[in-house]
Amino acid sequence: MSRFSALTPRAKIFTREKTQTPKADSSSSEEKKLPNIVLKKHSPKAIPRPQFNRRRNEMEAQQLSSSTGEESKSIEKESKSEISGSDSADTPAKKKINLSISKALVNIVPKDRFKSTRPSSARSPRAFLSRNAASVKKAPPPSSDADLLLEGQLSPGMNHETTPPPHLINFPSLPEYARGSAFKRTAFANSKRQEPLQKRGVFATKANADAKKTRLQRIRGTLPTGVNLDDNGNLTGTTYLIATPKFLEGGSPAFEGLEDLAFQDYFNRVENNALNGNLAEVAGQKITPQAQSDFFRLDYEFCDEDGSIFRSYDLDIPKEKQKQRNEAVTLALRAFSGSDAATTVLSAILHQSTPGAIARGLRNVDGFEMAHLRLISAMNTKVRKVYVVKEDGSREHIVNPLGLAGARFKLSKQENDFKLSIEWQMYYEAKLGQEEFLPLGENEIIGVHCQAEFVVHGDTAHTTVTTDDDKERNFMELTIPDGGIQATFSGRLKLD
């Protein structure tokens, strides 16, 4: 039961309001003591209804029922009888009812009901700050590395000043300028501000891809026909050497004046010029000076028709004794060829200049000499280690890059003719200042495996011709079969 039910007849709610009213009649002493209060009707919706504490409301209702219970009943009866008449009439009975109701309301709601019970000093901002500051716990002193190690929050070898808190240890690492609270990083990642960065990254990626594509095209233009370069920089494929390259400034002078000439014609011209020059004599046989310089150190193999094989590396003569080794190889060649003339003719091609011409004869797709390549040998790798990068990214250490010195000459007979096969492994790097055409990592090189096959006409080799000036000369007639000279590339370039 509400505490206002006994005081609100006909479900009407009254409030008190101080107004200026005329003085009451002097005949009534009780009315003079009462305050100038008049009741005013209000709509229930316009009345502010404070929400009282439930426990306090119950206590006030009990006090009201005990002190004013009897008076309230009498007031309610009188109010029903009088108010049923004229509401606008200001009768003495109505005045008495209004005064009694006002007195009851004053007893119910004290004047200081809506005033704060706290002292004014407690409601000041300074008091609020001091009260909250007192309630805040002081931060504990920073823990040492030893304490963090005991608590399991720090791993050995880590510093608490640079180690993030435990809940952020597994958080993705960011650059130094982007480090902040986890909330800021997460909020930024989920915001629309990331879209311009993503677009910027797309543009940067596209620009890098275009630059890489342009770089690949430039490098591919310097490679021989048949050699491929994939997007990862891996070199594969085999090229077949048919003609000499076009001379390029800075290239080998060996092809100057002999440009774009078939290798068959090139070797015939060069070797016949050597046979027409001064010859050396070793063990009673005439051989070219180039052969005299290489017989003692190169790898030769002579395979005769009867199955006998001579190998220069199997000679029981130290390489320091050059004269003895030269004589041994020359005598073995004489026994294999069958004549002094053929021995002289074959000596014109059994030397290092033959594979050297092929190594310098690599040409690009436009037919020009690959002048940016530098041949690797044991001489220019004495104080460094060189590596070839394979397709899987592993690096192969080249222990002893012999280059042209590692060429193996195999001579055999093909009916009446002589067949010469040469095989060797070469390595290249870019010349100083031309690394853009062959980009490689530090001490990295590429490999080129070469094979060459020549056929020397036997009848011409065995014939000695007397010239008009009464000099005896020997001539070479050499042919190269289709695909007789080939080079296979390997290795990986550094494109990043």
C-alpha positions as CSV (number, residue, x, y, z in Angstrom):
1,M,0.0,0.0,0.0
2,S,1.4,3.3,-1.0
3,R,2.0,6.0,1.5
4,F,0.1,8.6,-0.6
5,S,-3.0,6.4,-1.0
6,A,-4.6,7.8,2.2
7,L,-3.8,11.5,1.2
8,T,-4.9,11.6,-2.4
9,P,-8.7,11.5,-2.7
10,R,-10.2,10.5,-6.0
11,A,-6.7,9.5,-7.3
12,K,-5.7,13.2,-7.4
13,I,-2.2,14.2,-6.4
14,F,-1.4,17.4,-4.7
15,T,1.8,19.3,-4.2
16,R,2.6,22.3,-2.1
17,E,3.7,25.6,-3.4
18,K,4.5,28.8,-1.6
19,T,2.4,31.7,-2.9
20,Q,1.4,35.1,-1.9
21,T,-2.1,34.7,-0.2
22,P,-4.2,37.1,1.9
23,K,-3.9,36.9,5.6
24,A,-6.2,34.5,7.4
25,D,-9.1,35.5,9.7
26,S,-7.9,36.8,13.1
27,S,-10.6,34.8,14.9
28,S,-8.7,31.5,14.3
29,S,-5.5,31.3,16.3
30,E,-4.5,28.0,14.7
31,E,-4.6,29.3,11.2
32,K,-2.3,32.3,12.1
33,K,0.5,29.9,13.1
34,L,0.3,27.9,9.8
35,P,2.5,28.9,6.8
36,N,1.0,30.6,3.8
37,I,0.5,27.4,1.8
38,V,-2.1,26.8,-0.8
39,L,-2.6,23.6,-2.7
40,K,-2.5,23.5,-6.5
41,K,-3.6,20.8,-8.8
42,H,-1.1,19.4,-11.2
43,S,-1.2,16.8,-13.9
44,P,0.4,13.5,-12.7
45,K,2.8,13.6,-15.6
46,A,4.1,17.1,-14.7
47,I,4.9,16.1,-11.1
48,P,8.6,15.1,-10.5
49,R,8.5,11.9,-8.6
50,P,11.8,11.4,-6.7
51,Q,12.9,7.8,-6.4
52,F,13.2,7.2,-2.6
53,N,15.3,4.6,-1.1
54,R,13.1,1.5,-0.6
55,R,14.1,0.9,3.0
56,R,13.7,4.6,3.9
57,N,10.2,4.8,2.3
58,E,9.0,1.8,4.4
59,M,10.2,3.4,7.6
60,E,8.5,6.7,6.8
61,A,5.3,4.9,6.0
62,Q,5.3,3.2,9.4
63,Q,5.8,6.5,11.2
64,L,3.0,8.1,9.2
65,S,0.6,5.3,10.0
66,S,1.2,5.5,13.7
67,S,1.1,9.3,14.2
68,T,-1.4,10.5,11.6
69,G,-3.5,7.5,11.0
70,E,-6.6,8.7,12.8
71,E,-6.3,12.2,11.5
72,S,-6.0,11.0,8.0
73,K,-9.2,9.0,8.1
74,S,-11.2,11.9,9.4
75,I,-9.7,14.2,6.8
76,E,-10.5,11.8,4.0
77,K,-14.2,11.6,5.1
78,E,-14.5,15.4,5.3
79,S,-12.8,15.8,2.0
80,K,-15.2,13.5,0.3
81,S,-18.2,15.3,1.6
82,E,-17.0,18.8,0.9
83,I,-15.2,18.3,-2.4
84,S,-18.2,16.7,-3.9
85,G,-19.9,20.1,-3.8
86,S,-18.5,23.1,-5.6
87,D,-14.7,22.9,-6.2
88,S,-14.5,26.6,-6.8
89,A,-16.2,27.6,-3.5
90,D,-13.8,28.8,-0.9
91,T,-15.6,27.6,2.2
92,P,-14.2,27.5,5.8
93,A,-14.5,23.7,5.8
94,K,-12.4,23.5,2.6
95,K,-9.8,25.8,4.0
96,K,-9.6,23.5,7.1
97,I,-9.1,20.4,4.9
98,N,-6.4,22.1,2.8
99,L,-4.5,23.2,5.9
100,S,-4.7,19.7,7.4
101,I,-3.4,18.1,4.3
102,S,-0.6,20.6,4.0
103,K,0.4,19.9,7.6
104,A,0.4,16.1,6.9
105,L,2.6,16.6,3.8
106,V,5.1,18.7,5.8
107,N,5.4,15.9,8.3
108,I,5.9,13.3,5.6
109,V,8.5,15.1,3.5
110,P,11.0,17.2,5.6
111,K,12.3,20.4,4.3
112,D,15.9,19.1,4.0
113,R,14.8,15.9,2.3
114,F,16.4,16.7,-1.1
115,K,19.5,18.3,0.5
116,S,22.8,16.4,0.5
117,T,23.8,15.0,3.9
118,R,27.6,15.3,3.0
119,P,29.5,18.3,4.1
120,S,30.2,20.9,1.5
121,S,34.0,20.3,1.8
122,A,33.4,16.7,0.7
123,R,31.7,17.7,-2.5
124,S,34.6,20.0,-3.7
125,P,36.9,18.9,-6.6
126,R,39.9,19.1,-4.4
127,A,38.3,16.7,-1.9
128,F,37.3,14.4,-4.8
129,L,40.8,14.2,-6.1
130,S,42.4,13.7,-2.7
131,R,39.9,11.0,-1.9
132,N,40.6,9.1,-5.2
133,A,44.3,9.6,-4.9
134,A,44.2,7.9,-1.5
135,S,42.3,5.0,-2.9
136,V,44.8,4.4,-5.8
137,K,47.4,1.8,-4.9
138,K,51.0,2.9,-5.4
139,A,52.9,1.1,-8.2
140,P,55.4,-1.4,-6.9
141,P,59.0,-0.8,-7.6
142,P,60.3,-2.2,-10.9
143,S,61.3,-5.9,-10.7
144,S,64.8,-6.9,-11.3
145,D,65.9,-9.4,-14.0
146,A,66.5,-12.0,-11.2
147,D,62.9,-11.6,-9.9
148,L,61.5,-11.9,-13.4
149,L,63.5,-15.0,-14.0
150,L,62.2,-16.6,-10.8
151,E,58.6,-15.7,-11.7
152,G,59.0,-17.3,-15.2
153,Q,58.3,-14.0,-17.0
154,L,61.8,-13.6,-18.4
155,S,63.9,-16.0,-20.3
156,P,67.6,-16.3,-19.8
157,G,69.6,-13.7,-21.8
158,M,66.7,-11.3,-22.0
159,N,66.5,-7.8,-20.4
160,H,63.3,-6.7,-18.7
161,E,63.8,-3.1,-20.0
162,T,63.6,-4.3,-23.6
163,T,61.4,-7.4,-23.2
164,P,57.6,-6.7,-23.7
165,P,55.1,-7.7,-21.1
166,P,54.0,-11.4,-21.0
167,H,50.7,-10.7,-22.8
168,L,52.5,-9.1,-25.7
169,I,55.5,-11.5,-26.1
170,N,53.8,-13.4,-28.9
171,F,52.4,-10.2,-30.5
172,P,53.6,-9.6,-34.1
173,S,56.8,-7.6,-34.1
174,L,56.7,-4.2,-35.7
175,P,59.4,-1.6,-36.7
176,E,60.8,0.7,-34.1
177,Y,58.7,3.7,-35.4
178,A,55.5,1.7,-35.2
179,R,55.8,0.3,-31.7
180,G,53.0,1.4,-29.4
181,S,50.2,-0.1,-27.4
182,A,48.6,-3.3,-28.7
183,F,45.2,-1.4,-28.8
184,K,46.6,1.2,-31.1
185,R,48.1,-1.3,-33.4
186,T,44.9,-3.3,-33.6
187,A,42.7,-0.3,-34.0
188,F,44.9,0.9,-36.9
189,A,44.9,-2.5,-38.6
190,N,41.1,-2.6,-38.4
191,S,40.6,1.0,-39.6
192,K,40.1,2.3,-43.1
193,R,43.5,4.1,-42.8
194,Q,45.1,0.9,-43.9
195,E,43.5,1.1,-47.4
196,P,45.9,3.8,-48.7
197,L,48.8,1.9,-47.4
198,Q,47.6,-1.3,-49.2
199,K,47.2,0.7,-52.4
200,R,50.7,2.2,-52.0
201,G,52.1,-1.3,-51.5
202,V,50.3,-2.5,-54.7
203,F,51.8,0.4,-56.6
204,A,55.3,-0.3,-55.2
205,T,55.0,-4.0,-56.0
206,K,53.9,-3.2,-59.5
207,A,56.8,-0.8,-60.0
208,N,59.3,-3.4,-58.7
209,A,57.8,-6.0,-61.0
210,D,58.1,-3.7,-64.0
211,A,61.7,-2.8,-63.1
212,K,62.6,-6.5,-62.8
213,K,60.9,-7.3,-66.1
214,T,63.0,-4.5,-67.8
215,R,66.1,-5.8,-66.2
216,L,65.4,-9.4,-67.3
217,Q,64.9,-8.2,-70.9
218,R,68.2,-6.4,-70.9
219,I,70.1,-9.4,-69.6
220,R,68.4,-11.8,-72.0
221,G,69.6,-9.6,-74.8
222,T,73.2,-10.3,-73.9
223,L,72.8,-14.1,-73.8
224,P,73.5,-16.5,-76.6
225,T,70.7,-18.0,-78.7
226,G,69.3,-21.1,-77.0
227,V,70.2,-20.0,-73.4
228,N,67.2,-19.2,-71.2
229,L,66.9,-17.0,-68.1
230,D,63.8,-17.6,-66.0
231,D,62.2,-15.1,-63.6
232,N,64.3,-16.4,-60.7
233,G,67.6,-15.8,-62.5
234,N,68.4,-19.4,-63.3
235,L,70.4,-20.0,-66.5
236,T,69.7,-23.1,-68.6
237,G,70.0,-24.2,-72.1
238,T,72.6,-25.0,-74.8
239,T,73.9,-22.8,-77.6
240,Y,75.6,-24.0,-80.7
241,L,78.5,-22.0,-82.0
242,I,78.5,-21.8,-85.8
243,A,80.2,-18.5,-86.6
244,T,82.6,-16.2,-85.0
245,P,81.1,-13.2,-83.2
246,K,81.0,-9.6,-84.5
247,F,83.8,-7.6,-83.1
248,L,82.9,-5.3,-80.2
249,E,85.1,-2.7,-78.8
250,G,86.7,-4.0,-75.6
251,G,86.4,-7.6,-76.8
252,S,89.1,-10.1,-77.9
253,P,91.4,-8.9,-80.7
254,A,91.5,-12.5,-82.0
255,F,88.4,-11.9,-84.1
256,E,89.3,-8.5,-85.4
257,G,89.1,-8.8,-89.1
258,L,87.5,-12.3,-88.9
259,E,84.0,-11.3,-87.9
260,D,81.0,-13.4,-88.6
261,L,83.1,-16.1,-90.1
262,A,82.2,-19.8,-89.9
263,F,84.3,-21.5,-87.2
264,Q,85.3,-24.1,-89.8
265,D,86.8,-21.5,-92.0
266,Y,88.2,-19.6,-89.0
267,F,90.2,-22.6,-87.8
268,N,91.4,-23.5,-91.2
269,R,92.8,-20.0,-91.7
270,V,94.4,-19.7,-88.3
271,E,96.0,-23.1,-88.2
272,N,97.3,-23.0,-91.7
273,N,98.9,-19.6,-90.9
274,A,100.6,-21.3,-87.9
275,L,101.8,-24.2,-90.1
276,N,103.3,-21.6,-92.5
277,G,105.3,-20.0,-89.8
278,N,108.3,-21.1,-87.8
279,L,108.0,-24.5,-86.4
280,A,109.7,-26.1,-83.3
281,E,111.5,-29.4,-83.3
282,V,110.9,-31.8,-80.5
283,A,112.3,-35.4,-80.5
284,G,113.2,-35.0,-84.2
285,Q,109.6,-34.0,-85.1
286,K,108.4,-30.6,-86.3
287,I,105.5,-29.2,-84.3
288,T,103.9,-25.8,-83.8
289,P,105.3,-23.5,-81.0
290,Q,101.9,-23.5,-79.3
291,A,102.0,-27.3,-79.1
292,Q,105.5,-27.2,-77.6
293,S,104.1,-24.9,-74.8
294,D,101.2,-27.2,-74.0
295,F,102.2,-30.8,-74.6
296,F,103.8,-31.2,-71.2
297,R,100.8,-29.9,-69.2
298,L,97.5,-30.6,-71.0
299,D,95.5,-33.8,-70.9
300,Y,95.8,-35.8,-74.1
301,E,94.4,-39.2,-75.0
302,F,95.3,-41.0,-78.3
303,C,93.1,-43.9,-79.1
304,D,94.6,-46.1,-81.9
305,E,92.7,-48.6,-84.1
306,D,94.3,-51.6,-82.4
307,G,92.7,-50.5,-79.1
308,S,95.9,-49.0,-77.5
309,I,95.4,-45.8,-75.6
310,F,98.0,-43.2,-74.6
311,R,97.2,-40.8,-71.8
312,S,99.5,-38.0,-71.0
313,Y,98.4,-37.8,-67.4
314,D,99.5,-41.4,-66.9
315,L,103.1,-40.5,-67.8
316,D,105.6,-41.4,-65.1
317,I,107.4,-38.1,-65.6
318,P,107.0,-35.1,-63.3
319,K,105.4,-32.0,-64.8
320,E,108.5,-30.0,-63.8
321,K,110.4,-31.9,-66.4
322,Q,108.8,-30.2,-69.4
323,K,111.3,-31.3,-72.0
324,Q,110.9,-35.0,-71.2
325,R,107.1,-34.7,-71.2
326,N,107.0,-32.8,-74.5
327,E,109.2,-35.5,-76.1
328,A,107.0,-38.3,-74.7
329,V,103.8,-36.7,-76.0
330,T,105.4,-35.9,-79.4
331,L,106.6,-39.5,-79.9
332,A,103.2,-40.9,-78.9
333,L,101.5,-38.6,-81.5
334,R,103.9,-39.7,-84.2
335,A,103.1,-43.3,-83.5
336,F,99.4,-42.6,-83.6
337,S,99.4,-40.4,-86.8
338,G,101.7,-42.7,-88.8
339,S,103.7,-39.9,-90.6
340,D,105.8,-36.9,-89.8
341,A,103.5,-34.7,-91.9
342,A,100.4,-35.7,-90.1
343,T,102.2,-35.2,-86.7
344,T,103.0,-31.6,-87.7
345,V,99.4,-30.9,-89.0
346,L,97.8,-32.4,-85.9
347,S,100.1,-30.4,-83.6
348,A,98.6,-27.2,-85.0
349,I,95.2,-27.9,-83.3
350,L,96.3,-29.8,-80.2
351,H,96.9,-26.8,-78.0
352,Q,95.1,-24.4,-75.6
353,S,94.3,-21.8,-78.3
354,T,91.7,-24.1,-79.9
355,P,89.3,-24.2,-76.8
356,G,90.4,-20.6,-76.1
357,A,89.0,-19.4,-79.4
358,I,85.7,-21.2,-78.6
359,A,85.6,-19.7,-75.1
360,R,86.0,-16.2,-76.6
361,G,83.6,-17.0,-79.5
362,L,80.4,-16.9,-77.5
363,R,78.0,-14.5,-79.1
364,N,74.7,-13.0,-78.1
365,V,71.4,-13.1,-79.9
366,D,72.5,-10.2,-82.1
367,G,75.7,-11.9,-83.0
368,F,78.0,-9.7,-81.0
369,E,80.8,-10.9,-78.8
370,M,79.9,-11.3,-75.1
371,A,82.7,-8.9,-74.1
372,H,81.3,-8.4,-70.6
373,L,82.4,-11.9,-69.6
374,R,85.6,-12.6,-67.7
375,L,87.0,-16.1,-67.8
376,I,87.7,-17.7,-64.4
377,S,91.0,-19.6,-64.0
378,A,93.2,-20.8,-61.2
379,M,95.3,-17.7,-61.6
380,N,92.6,-15.2,-60.7
381,T,91.1,-17.3,-57.8
382,K,94.2,-17.9,-55.7
383,V,93.1,-15.6,-52.8
384,R,89.3,-16.2,-52.9
385,K,86.7,-18.9,-53.0
386,V,84.2,-18.9,-55.9
387,Y,80.7,-20.6,-55.9
388,V,78.1,-21.5,-58.5
389,V,74.5,-21.1,-57.3
390,K,72.3,-24.0,-58.3
391,E,68.6,-23.9,-59.2
392,D,67.6,-24.9,-55.6
393,G,69.6,-22.0,-54.1
394,S,72.5,-24.2,-52.8
395,R,76.0,-23.0,-53.5
396,E,78.6,-25.3,-55.0
397,H,82.2,-24.5,-54.1
398,I,84.5,-24.7,-57.1
399,V,87.7,-25.9,-55.6
400,N,90.1,-25.7,-58.6
401,P,88.7,-23.9,-61.7
402,L,91.2,-24.9,-64.3
403,G,89.4,-23.2,-67.2
404,L,91.1,-23.8,-70.5
405,A,93.9,-25.7,-68.7
406,G,91.4,-28.4,-67.8
407,A,90.5,-29.2,-71.4
408,R,90.8,-32.8,-72.4
409,F,91.9,-33.7,-75.9
410,K,90.8,-37.0,-77.3
411,L,92.2,-38.0,-80.7
412,S,90.9,-41.0,-82.6
413,K,90.7,-42.3,-86.2
414,Q,87.7,-42.3,-88.4
415,E,88.7,-44.4,-91.4
416,N,91.5,-42.4,-93.0
417,D,90.6,-39.2,-91.2
418,F,91.4,-38.0,-87.7
419,K,88.6,-37.1,-85.2
420,L,89.4,-34.7,-82.4
421,S,87.0,-34.2,-79.5
422,I,87.6,-31.6,-76.8
423,E,85.7,-31.2,-73.6
424,W,86.2,-28.7,-70.8
425,Q,84.4,-26.8,-68.1
426,M,84.6,-23.0,-68.0
427,Y,83.4,-20.4,-65.5
428,Y,82.7,-16.8,-66.0
429,E,82.0,-13.6,-64.1
430,A,81.3,-10.0,-65.2
431,K,84.1,-7.7,-65.9
432,L,84.6,-4.7,-63.6
433,G,82.0,-2.1,-64.4
434,Q,79.7,-4.4,-66.4
435,E,78.0,-6.2,-63.6
436,E,74.6,-5.0,-64.8
437,F,74.8,-7.4,-67.7
438,L,75.7,-10.4,-65.5
439,P,74.5,-9.6,-61.9
440,L,76.0,-12.0,-59.4
441,G,76.5,-12.2,-55.7
442,E,79.9,-11.8,-54.1
443,N,82.3,-14.5,-55.3
444,E,79.6,-16.1,-57.4
445,I,80.2,-17.3,-60.9
446,I,78.3,-19.1,-63.7
447,G,79.3,-22.3,-65.4
448,V,79.6,-23.1,-69.1
449,H,80.3,-26.7,-70.2
450,C,81.8,-26.9,-73.7
451,Q,82.2,-29.7,-76.2
452,A,83.8,-29.4,-79.6
453,E,84.3,-31.9,-82.4
454,F,86.6,-31.6,-85.4
455,V,87.4,-33.9,-88.3
456,V,90.8,-33.5,-90.0
457,H,91.1,-34.8,-93.5
458,G,93.7,-37.6,-93.5
459,D,94.9,-37.4,-97.1
460,T,95.6,-33.7,-96.8
461,A,97.4,-34.2,-93.4
462,H,99.7,-36.8,-94.7
463,T,100.7,-34.7,-97.8
464,T,103.7,-32.4,-97.9
465,V,103.6,-29.7,-100.5
466,T,106.7,-28.0,-102.0
467,T,106.1,-24.3,-102.7
468,D,107.6,-22.2,-105.5
469,D,110.3,-21.0,-103.3
470,D,111.3,-24.7,-102.7
471,K,109.9,-24.9,-99.2
472,E,108.0,-27.8,-97.9
473,R,104.6,-27.1,-96.4
474,N,101.8,-28.9,-94.8
475,F,98.2,-27.9,-94.9
476,M,95.2,-28.7,-92.8
477,E,91.7,-29.4,-94.1
478,L,89.3,-29.3,-91.2
479,T,85.6,-29.7,-91.0
480,I,83.1,-29.3,-88.1
481,P,79.9,-31.4,-88.2
482,D,76.5,-29.9,-87.5
483,G,76.3,-29.0,-83.8
484,G,80.0,-29.8,-83.4
485,I,80.6,-26.9,-81.0
486,Q,78.2,-26.4,-78.1
487,A,78.1,-24.7,-74.8
488,T,75.7,-25.4,-71.9
489,F,75.0,-22.7,-69.3
490,S,74.3,-23.1,-65.6
491,G,74.1,-21.0,-62.5
492,R,71.8,-18.4,-61.0
493,L,72.0,-14.6,-61.4
494,K,71.1,-12.2,-58.5
495,L,68.1,-10.2,-59.6
496,D,67.1,-8.6,-56.3
